Amino acid sequence: MRYRQLGSSDLNVSEISLGSWLTYGGGIEKAAAEACVAKAFDLGINFIDTANVYARGGAESFLGEMLASRPRESYVLATKLYFAMNGDRGLSREQVHKQIDLSLGRLRTDYVDLYQCHRYDADTPLEETMEALAEVVRAGKARYIGFSEWTAPQIQAALDFVPRVEKFVSSQPQYSILWRVPESEVMPLCAANGISQIVWSPLAQGVLTGKYQPGRAPETGTRAASTSMGWAMDRFRDEGVLEAVQRLRPIADDLGITMAQLALAWVLRHENVASAIVGASRPEQVEDNAAAAGIDLDESTLQAIDDAVADVVAR
């Protein structure tokens, strides 16, 4: 496993991080979830990402149980707030303080290393949010702060409050071979201001593993087969996208790596990316994904990837 500094913080995070959306705390059997977390630590993954809303608090509770026996300094723990939880929602001062305390209780810890705004809250003055996050950091309940899926103008507006408030050190956008939207504005702004990317869906909800074949219905139990995942999967079910992904297979085969490893190595090629979040339901998936941390793609490979998916990339 290789590690990278997270923005301007003193946190060094594994290039592959373990996420808990749709998996831990209810998405898969507890024994399988426990095996995945144990395998992650065995492989040198030290960065765990969760959120209060995942499994309605269940993911945090599961991780709190799993991590309780490990030295607190041996892992980097990140969680988030914003989405509705038991009638609560948003990034008001009240919610920031309430949700951090609830998360710490479920996680069985005195602090998180990274506290992230899961989305931007247009209903709360940004100054109020930034002040509240600073209060959480200064109270020792979070070491650093970050955000997910903010636009460049929103990021800049938050930076304008520094140094009166704490500065963000991380951004968590969707980013993959197929989804390159952050490259145009978000990544350059972040790189110039000491903010690293922690990318989610680097495998495009599993599409980039090649398991969804054009012209075939997705297998029962996969994300593509789930009607509840329509909002995340609709674009990646497109036949043209699936055909383009299959053009990546010989590239991976020539390198002697899996398609998942190719996709993860691709996002990690970007120096502003500190870590790629993976979700796993089996330890074997964790092991396969973790191996991407040691893969460097040369320019000819990167060009071949671009050529294969040129007609379906979202920018």
C-alpha positions in Angstrom: 0.0 0.0 0.0 1.1 3.5 -0.7 0.1 6.6 1.2 -0.4 10.3 0.3 -0.7 13.5 2.3 -4.3 14.7 2.6 -4.2 18.3 1.4 -2.5 20.7 3.8 -3.2 18.4 6.8 -0.7 16.2 8.5 -2.8 13.1 7.7 -1.3 10.4 5.5 -4.0 8.3 4.0 -3.8 5.0 2.0 -4.3 5.4 -1.7 -7.2 3.0 -1.5 -9.8 3.8 1.2 -12.6 1.7 2.5 -16.1 3.1 2.1 -19.3 2.0 3.8 -22.1 3.3 1.6 -24.6 0.5 0.8 -22.6 -2.1 2.5 -21.7 -2.0 6.2 -24.4 -1.7 8.9 -27.1 -3.5 6.9 -26.2 -3.8 3.2 -24.4 -7.1 3.6 -24.2 -9.7 6.3 -22.2 -8.7 9.4 -19.7 -11.5 9.1 -18.9 -10.5 5.5 -18.6 -6.8 6.5 -16.2 -7.7 9.4 -14.1 -9.8 7.0 -13.8 -6.9 4.6 -12.7 -4.4 7.3 -10.2 -6.9 8.7 -8.8 -7.6 5.2 -8.5 -3.8 4.6 -6.3 -3.4 7.7 -4.2 -6.5 6.7 -3.5 -4.9 3.4 -2.4 -1.5 4.8 -5.6 0.4 4.2 -5.7 3.0 7.0 -8.5 5.3 5.8 -12.1 4.5 6.5 -14.9 6.7 5.1 -18.5 6.7 6.3 -21.4 9.1 6.9 -24.2 9.5 9.5 -26.8 8.7 6.9 -25.4 5.4 5.7 -27.7 2.7 6.9 -29.4 5.4 9.0 -26.5 5.4 11.4 -25.9 1.7 11.1 -22.6 2.0 9.2 -21.2 4.3 11.9 -22.4 1.9 14.7 -20.9 -1.1 12.9 -17.5 0.7 12.4 -17.6 1.8 16.0 -17.8 -1.8 17.1 -15.2 -3.0 14.6 -12.6 -0.3 15.4 -13.0 -0.3 19.2 -10.2 -2.8 19.7 -7.7 -1.0 17.4 -5.4 1.8 18.6 -7.1 5.0 17.6 -3.9 6.4 16.0 -3.7 3.4 13.7 -6.4 4.6 11.3 -7.8 7.7 9.8 -11.6 8.0 10.2 -13.9 10.3 8.2 -17.6 10.8 8.4 -20.1 13.3 7.0 -23.3 15.2 7.7 -26.0 17.0 5.7 -28.7 14.5 4.5 -31.9 14.0 6.5 -31.6 11.9 9.7 -34.7 11.5 11.9 -36.1 14.8 10.8 -32.8 16.7 11.0 -31.0 18.0 7.9 -28.5 20.5 6.7 -25.4 22.4 7.9 -26.8 24.8 10.4 -24.7 25.5 13.5 -27.3 23.5 15.5 -27.0 20.5 13.1 -23.2 20.6 12.9 -22.9 20.3 16.7 -25.7 17.8 17.1 -24.6 15.5 14.4 -21.0 15.4 15.3 -21.9 14.3 18.8 -24.3 11.6 17.5 -21.7 10.4 15.1 -19.0 10.2 17.8 -21.3 8.2 20.0 -22.0 5.7 17.2 -18.3 5.5 16.3 -17.2 5.1 19.9 -14.5 7.7 19.6 -13.7 11.1 21.0 -12.9 12.6 17.6 -12.9 12.0 13.8 -9.9 12.8 11.7 -12.1 14.3 9.0 -15.6 15.8 9.2 -17.2 16.4 5.8 -20.2 18.4 4.5 -21.9 15.7 2.5 -23.4 18.4 0.2 -23.7 22.2 0.1 -26.5 23.6 2.1 -28.1 26.5 0.2 -30.6 27.1 3.1 -27.9 28.0 5.7 -25.5 30.9 5.4 -22.1 29.6 4.5 -20.5 31.7 7.2 -22.6 30.0 9.9 -21.6 26.6 8.6 -17.9 27.5 8.5 -18.0 29.0 12.0 -19.7 25.9 13.4 -17.2 23.5 11.7 -14.4 25.6 13.2 -16.0 25.3 16.6 -16.0 21.5 16.2 -12.3 21.4 15.3 -11.4 23.7 18.1 -13.3 21.6 20.6 -11.2 18.6 19.5 -14.1 16.6 18.0 -12.6 16.7 14.5 -9.1 17.3 13.4 -9.8 18.6 9.9 -12.8 19.4 7.7 -13.8 18.6 4.1 -16.7 18.6 1.7 -18.4 16.5 -1.0 -19.7 17.6 -4.3 -19.3 21.3 -3.9 -18.9 23.5 -7.0 -15.8 25.7 -7.5 -17.7 28.9 -6.6 -18.9 27.3 -3.4 -15.4 26.2 -2.5 -14.0 29.6 -3.2 -16.6 31.3 -1.0 -15.6 29.0 1.9 -11.9 29.8 1.3 -12.7 33.5 1.5 -13.5 33.1 5.2 -10.1 31.7 6.0 -8.2 32.3 8.3 -11.1 33.3 10.6 -12.4 29.7 10.2 -10.8 26.4 9.6 -9.7 25.6 6.0 -11.0 22.6 4.1 -8.3 20.0 3.4 -10.4 17.6 1.3 -12.9 17.3 -1.5 -15.0 14.2 -2.2 -16.3 14.2 -5.7 -17.5 11.5 -8.0 -14.6 10.8 -10.4 -13.7 8.0 -12.7 -12.6 7.1 -16.3 -16.2 7.8 -17.3 -17.0 10.8 -15.1 -14.3 13.5 -15.3 -16.4 16.6 -14.4 -14.2 17.7 -11.5 -11.2 18.1 -13.7 -12.3 21.4 -15.3 -12.8 23.6 -12.2 -12.8 21.8 -8.9 -9.5 20.0 -9.1 -7.4 23.1 -10.2 -9.0 25.3 -7.5 -8.4 22.6 -4.9 -4.8 21.9 -5.9 -4.0 25.6 -5.7 -5.4 25.8 -2.1 -4.0 22.6 -0.4 -7.2 20.6 -0.8 -6.9 16.9 -1.9 -9.5 14.8 -3.6 -11.0 11.7 -2.0 -12.9 10.3 -4.9 -16.1 8.2 -4.7 -17.4 5.8 -7.4 -14.0 5.4 -9.1 -15.4 2.1 -10.5 -18.6 3.9 -11.7 -20.8 1.8 -9.4 -19.0 -1.3 -10.6 -19.5 -0.7 -14.3 -15.7 -0.3 -14.8 -15.1 -3.8 -13.5 -16.6 -5.0 -16.8 -19.2 -7.2 -15.1 -22.1 -5.5 -16.9 -22.2 -6.8 -20.5 -23.8 -4.9 -23.3 -27.0 -6.6 -24.5 -27.5 -8.6 -21.3 -29.7 -7.9 -18.3 -27.7 -7.3 -15.1 -27.5 -10.2 -12.7 -29.9 -10.3 -9.8 -28.3 -8.8 -6.7 -26.0 -6.3 -8.6 -26.4 -2.6 -8.3 -27.5 -2.2 -11.9 -30.4 -4.6 -11.2 -31.6 -2.6 -8.2 -34.5 -0.3 -8.9 -33.5 1.8 -5.9 -30.1 2.5 -7.5 -31.6 4.1 -10.7 -30.4 7.6 -9.9 -26.8 6.4 -9.7 -26.9 3.7 -12.4 -29.1 5.1 -15.2 -26.2 6.6 -17.2 -24.0 3.6 -16.7 -26.6 1.2 -18.0 -26.4 2.9 -21.4 -25.4 0.3 -24.1 -22.8 2.7 -25.6 -21.1 3.1 -22.2 -21.1 -0.7 -21.6 -19.6 -1.2 -25.0 -16.9 1.4 -24.4 -16.0 -0.2 -21.1 -15.5 -3.6 -22.8 -12.9 -1.8 -25.0 -10.9 -1.3 -21.8 -10.6 -5.1 -21.2 -7.7 -5.8 -23.6 -5.8 -2.8 -22.1 -6.0 -4.3 -18.6 -5.3 -7.8 -20.0 -2.1 -6.6 -21.7 -0.9 -5.1 -18.4 -1.8 -8.3 -16.5 -4.2 -6.5 -14.2 -7.9 -6.5 -13.5 -10.3 -3.9 -15.0 -11.0 -2.7 -11.4 -7.2 -2.2 -10.9 -7.0 -0.3 -14.2 -9.8 2.0 -13.2 -8.4 2.7 -9.8 -4.9 3.3 -11.0 -6.3 5.7 -13.5 -7.8 8.0 -10.9 -4.7 7.7 -8.7 -2.6 8.9 -11.6 -3.8 12.4 -10.7 -1.6 14.1 -8.2 -4.5 16.0 -6.6 -6.2 12.6 -5.7 -5.1 11.4 -2.3 -7.3 8.3 -2.1 -10.0 6.4 -4.0 -12.9 5.0 -2.0 -13.9 1.5 -2.7 -16.9 -0.4 -1.4 -16.6 -4.1 -0.9 -18.9 -7.0 0.0 -16.2 -9.6 0.0 -12.6 -9.6 1.2 -11.4 -10.7 -2.2 -12.7 -7.5 -3.6 -10.8 -5.5 -1.1 -7.6 -7.4 -2.0 -8.1 -6.9 -5.7 -8.8 -3.2 -5.3 -5.9 -2.6 -2.8 -3.4 -3.9 -5.4 -4.1 -0.9 -7.6 -2.1 1.3 -5.2 1.2 -0.1 -6.7 0.3 0.4 -10.4 1.6 3.3 -12.4 0.1 3.8 -15.9 2.4 5.1 -18.7 1.4 7.7 -21.2 0.6 5.2 -24.0 -1.8 3.3 -21.6 -3.5 6.5 -20.6 -3.9 7.5 -24.3 -5.4 4.0 -25.0 -7.9 4.4 -22.2 -8.9 7.9 -23.5 -9.3 6.5 -27.0 -11.5 3.6 -25.8 -14.0 5.8 -24.0 -13.8 9.1 -25.8 -17.4 9.0 -27.0 -19.0 8.4 -23.6 -16.9 10.4 -21.1 -18.8 13.0 -19.1 -16.8 16.2 -18.7 
